């Protein structure tokens, strides 16, 4: 039963951590920051996607963006950048599964 106890403890810790992150995300400072970031990114994003209507970047475009803004290689290695890219792509699929499925069918 020690394994069950450790799993319950880990889950409890993760739940508390998620709660803190949700509170942070809902704070006025974070909402204001994300609003400003969104406005800025609306101007920058099309330059890296080539103006594609789907508004998606491939890894090469994402790497160029990160290189231009000194994220790569200063703060992040290429393998880490690759993991970040795929994590963000997965998040999009999780948040909007129907749209991701349509895009996947279109690519096939």
C-alpha positions, 0 to 999 in steps of 0.5 A: 500500500505504500505505492498507493499512498505515494500516488495519492500524495503526488495527485494531491500535490499536482492538484494544489499546483494546478489550483495555484496556476489557475489562480495566477492565470485568472489574476488581473496582471496575467490577464492584462499581460496576455491581452497585450501579448495577444495584440502584439502577436497578431501583428507578428504571427503572420510574418512567420506563417507566411500569411497562411489562413490557417494561422499555423506554424511549422517547426521551421517557422517556429524556430525562425521566430525563436531565433529572431527573438533570441529565445533560441539558442540563448535560452533554449536548446534545439531539442527543448525548442522541438519539445515546446513546439510539439507540446504547443501543437498538442495543446491546440489539438486538445483544446480544439479537437474538431479543428485539428481533425479537419486540418489533419484530414486536409493534409492527407 
